[in-house]
Amino acid sequence: MWPAPVATAPVTATVTVPGSKSMTNRALVLAALADGPGTVHGALRSRDTTLMAQALRTLGATVDIDGDSVHVVPGPLHGGEVDCGLAGNVMRFIPPLAVLADGDVLLDGDPAARRRPMDGTVSGLRALGATVENTGDGPGLPLRVHGTGSFRGGEVHIDASASSQFVSGLLLAGPRYDAGVTVVHTGDAVPSLPHIEMTVEMLRHAGVRVDTALNRWTVHPGPVAARTWTVEPDLSNATPFLAAAAVTGGTVRVTGWPQTTTQPGDQIRVILEEMGATVEYHAASGSLEVTGPEDRASLRGLTLDMHDIGELTPTVAAVCALAGGRSHLYGVAHLRGHETDRLAALAAELGALGGRVTETDNGLTIDPAPLHGGTWHSYADHRMATAGAIIGLAVPGVAVEDIGTTAKTLPDFEARWADMLGA
């Protein structure tokens, strides 16, 4: 149990966060498929990115880590055993690479990973002609992917309404398929569409030709250019620190904030401003600054479709639970298939502390209510853990279970949080 620190005064701090997990792992995959050695600068070093680096080593790449720089030398792809941990990027990006390996690739992960949806990846590869076997009791991990050293690719229709990673994984491997790949989404709206836009943009930066249309993406076959990647700070990991300003009436500035980006976390500036905080972007210094209202009760509730920015839901829900009006967050039914069922988890944990939260078919309704201390369970979910830390700033006696799970994407979270508070 981690006693969440209470802010005894408005938080005033300048915060630096490490690189984006999403960009780091995409850059690592593209570097492993490139036509020569490459380097990723500003890479995040966390559990998820370490698992990705090790997975690529298993498949034949040489991956050397030097601080926040990663040097990658591509090699012939071969079989092996891959530990996915609880990383969605790894479990959904590696199978489309594994079909190119000379040998079988076995994938497994944490017990909770076996409950995460994998159908878009598995059914997509099978439809393209790959042999993918479920070796456990369920439809997802563990998997055995039979690699033959090459793969034709082609056009495939999948339902990616559970995760945009189903699309991104196929697109990233597509340049190495003989016929490239065309992915057509057939279900409800794809969640977290900005992450597919990130994938497309990074492929293009690597010299790959990509055509896009509504629910249709085509990656043409060809070389992936070796290059040096520079990773942006992880804006989603920055959001709890900006939320701290909003709920304490303080001012927090995050450095290195890009002026334009495909990261979904950038939307926090719009959300907090709509709730009543003052948000300023300082172009000269490349930083984003949030100042919360003096009276937390004046934070407004909001009605918001979070379909494209679902990863921000735990942070936003925590702020809404401390606001003075009703909030309705919707469009995020897919969060039931993340590290945990985030909608049920948020409803349960906020409710246990006195919150008035109703779980809807695709979101949450949050009404103002006085909160009290108690245990906040993290469910081995990094974003649930940081949501508990936000609540703890304003509510004495909150103890967050397994705060160390934040190492999945944000190492040393506790120290960073303490530094923000001047502790």
N, C-alpha and C positions, 0 to 999 in steps of 0.2 A: 504494500500500500504506500502510495506517495501522497503526503499531505499537501494538497494544492495550496500554494501561497495566496493569501488574501492581499489585495492592493489596498494599503492603508491611506493612499493618496493617489491623485491622478497619475497615471503612468506617463513618464516622459522618457523617450529613448530613441536611439538610432540603431536599427537592426540590419544585419547582413545575413542573408540566408544562402545556403549552398545551391549548386546547380539543379536544374530541372531533372527529375527522374525520367519523365517521359522523353525528353530530348536526349538525355544521356543514353538510355537503352536503345533508342532508334539509331543514334549515331554509332553505337557499338556494333549493332547488327550490320549497318551499311559498311562500316569499316572492315568487318569480317568477310564481306562479300566483294570488296573492292578489288581493283586490278593492281593494287600495290599497297605498301604500308601507309597507315594514316595515324593521326593523333587526335584525341578528343581533349580539349582544354576546358577547364571549369566543370569537369565531370562530377556528378554527385557520387560520394562514397557512402553507400548505405547497404542494408541487407539486400534490397531488390537489385541494385546495380551490381553488387558482388556476385549474386546468383547468376545474373546475365553474363558477366565476364567469365565465370567458371563454366557456364553452359557452352559458350563459344570456344573456350579452351578444349572442352570435351569433344567438340565437333572438329577440332583441328586448327583453330587459329592460335597464334601466340599473342597473349594479352599481358602487357606489363604495366603495372600501376605505379606512378610516381607522384605522390601527393594527389592533387586534383587533375593531373594529366594522365591519360591512358594511351599507350602506344600499342597499336594493333597491326600485326602482320598476318595477312590471310594465308591459309594453307588448304590443302585438299581436305574436303569434308569427309569424315568417317563416323562410324557408329560409336555408341557409348551410353552411359547412364547419366541422366540430367536430373538434378534436384531443383525443382521449381519453387520450393518454399511455399509462400503464399502470394507470389508475384504473378499477377495477371499478365504482365508483359512477357514473362518467361514462358508461361504455360501456353500462351497463344501466339507468340512470335517464333518459338523454336520449332514446333512441328512443321510449319511450311518450309523451314530450312532443312529439316531432317530428311525430307523426301529426296534431297539432293545428295545426301551422304552415301558413302559406299559402305553400307551395313545398317543394321538395325539400331534405332535410338529408343531407349526406354526413358520415359518421363514419369516422375512422381513428385510429391511434395508434402507439405504439412497435412495433417488430417483434415483441416478445414478446407484445404485446396481441392479435395476430392468432391466437395459440395458445390464448387463454383462452376457455372455453365461453360461448356466446351463444345456444344453442338455445332455452332457456326464454323468453328475450325475443323472439327472432325468430319462433319458431313460435307463441307466444302472440299477438303482434300480427297475424300472418297469419291465424290462426284467427278473430280478431275482425274481419277484413275489410281490414286494412291492406296496402299494397303495400310490401314490404321486399325489396330486392335485395342479394344478395351480389355485390360487384363485384371480389373478389379470387379467390384460388385455394382458399380454405377456406370453412368454414361460418359463420365469424364475421366480424370486421372484415376489410376495410372494407365498410361498408354504405351503401346509399342508401335513405332512408325518404321515401316520397312523402306529403307533407302536403297536406291539402285544406282546412284551415281549421277543420274540426270532425271529430268522430269519435263514432260511436254507442256503442262499448263493448259491454257485456253480459257474459255468462258465458263463461269460458274455462278449459279444463283443460290444465295444463302439468305437466311433470316438473321440479321445482325441487330435485332431489336434488344437483345440482352447485353450486348457489348460492342462498341466500335472497334475493339481490338481484334475481333474476327476479321474485319476488313483490313485493318492496318497490317496484320501479320501476313496475309496473303500478298498485299501490295509490296511489302518490303522484300519478300523473296522473289517476286515476279520477274525482275530483270534477268534472273539467272535461269528462268524456265525457257525452254526452247521456243515456245510460242508466246511468251509473256503470260499475262493473266488479265482477264476482265472479270471484275466482281460486280454482280448485280444484286442489290438488296431488295428482298421481296416482302418484308414484314412491315410492321409499324415503323414510325420514324426512328432513325438511328440515334441512339443517345451519344452525348459527348462528341458531336460532329466536329468541333474544333480539333480534336485529336487526330481525326482523319485528315483534316486540312494540314496539320503539322506533318503528318507522314508524307503527304503529297509534296509539300514544300521542300522537305528534306531530300526526297528522292530527286526532285528537280535540281537541287543544289549539287547533287552527286552526278549530274549529267544525264539522268534517266528521263526519257520522254513519258509523260503521263497525261492522259486525256480524262477529263471529268465531265459528267453530266448529272442530272438529278438521279440519285441512288445508283449511279453507275460510274465505275472507275476502271480505266484501262492503263496498265503498265506495259510498255513495249519492251521486248527483249533487247539486251545489249549490255555493255560494260557498265559497272558502277565505278565512277571515278574515285581514285584515292585522293583524299583531301584532309585538310586540318579543320576540325569542327570546333566552334566556340559555343559552349552551352550557356543559355540564359539562367539567371536565378530561378528557383522553383517558386512561382507565384502562388500556387495553392498552399505550399508550406509557409508562405509569408502571411497568409490570411489570419491565422490565430493571433499573430502579433498586432496586426491592424485592428482586429476585433477587440484586443485589449484596450486600445485607445478609445474605441466607441463605448465600451461598457464602464470605463472608469473616468470618463471626462478628460482624458489625457491626450497627449500627442505622440504618435509613433511615426517615424520615418523609416522606410525600407529603401536601402540603397540598391543601385544597379537595376532599377525597374525599366524594362524596355519601353520605348515610346510606342512601338507597334509590335504585336506578337500574336501567335496562334494559341497561346496558353489560355485555357479556360479561367485560370485564377485571376486574370486581368479584370474580370467582371466584378470583382469585389469592390472596386472603386465606385461603380454605379450603384451597387446594392447598399453600401454603407451610407452613401450620400442620400439615397432615397429614404433611408431610415432616420436621417436627421444629423448625421455626422458631416463635418466639413472635410472635403477631399481635395488635395492640390497635387498636381504633377509638376515637378520642377525639372524642366527640360535641360537646363544648364548642367545640373548635377546628376540627372538621370535617377531621380528618386521620387517615391510616392509618399505623401504625408497625409495622415488621417488624424483629425481632432474630434473627440467626442463631445456631446453636449454636457454642460455642467450638471444637469439633472438627468440621470439615466432613465427616469420614467418618461422623459420627453422623447426617447427613442421611439420612432413610429414602427408599428407592425407593417407588414407588406404582403401583398399577394403576388406571387412570382412563379412563372414557369421555369423550372431549373433543369429541364431536360438536357440541355447542352452543357450544363455546368454542374452536373450531379455531384461531383467530388467536393464541391463547396458546401453541400447540404449540412453536414455536422457542424461546421463553423457557423453558418447562417442560422441554423436552428438554435444554437446556444445563445447567439445574440438576441434572437426573437424571444427566447424564453425569459430574457432579462428586460425586454422592452415594455412599453406601456400600452400597446394595442395588440389586437388580434393579428396573427399572421397565417397565411395559407401558402405552403410550399407544395407545388404539384409538378407532375411530369417526370417523376423519378421512381416509378415502379421498379425499374431495373436495378435500383440500389439493394433490392432484396437478394441479389446474386453477387454482391461484392464480398469483401473479406468476411463480413457477417451480413445478416439482414439489417441494414442500417436503419430502415424505417422502424422496425420493431424495437431495435436496440435504443434508438433515441426516445421513442415513446416510453419505453420501460424505465430508462434511467432518469429522464426528466420527471416522469410521473412519480418515481420513488423519492424524489427530492421535493415533492409538493407541486410540481408543474401540472398544468392542465393541457394535455396533449392528446389529440385524437388521430389515430392512424387511418388514413383514407385509402381508397383503392390504389392511388398512385402518388401519395404524399403524406403530409402532416398538416394538421390545424393546431396552432399553438395560441392559447389564451393567456393573458396576464394572470399571474398567481404568485404569492410570496413563496420563495424557495427556502429550504433549510438544508443543513448539512447531512452527510451520509456517504455511503460507498457508491462510487461511480465505476461500473464495470466497463472494461475496454473491449472485451470480446476478441482479443488479439488483433484489434483493428486500430491502426495508427491514428486515423481521423476521429474515432470515438474517444481515444485518449486525450487528444488535444482539445476536443470539445469540452471534456471534463475540466481541463485546466482553465478554460475561459470562464466556465460557471464558477469555479473556485475563486476567481479574482473578486467576485462580488458576494459570494455566499460562504461564510465561515464554516469550517468543519467538513469540507468535501475531501474525501480520500479517493484518489484514482488508483484503481487496481491495474498493475502491470503497465506502468508508464513507459517501461523500456521497449514496449512494442512500437513506439515512435521511431526506433532505429530502422524500421522498414524503409522509411524515406527521409527521415530527419534525425541524423545522429546527434547525440548530446542535447536533446531537446530540453531536458531539465536544467542544464547549465545555461543554455540560451535564454530560457524563461527567467531564471534567476538574475541573469545579467540585465535583462530588460527591466526588471523590478529594482535593480540596484542592490540586490541582496548579496 
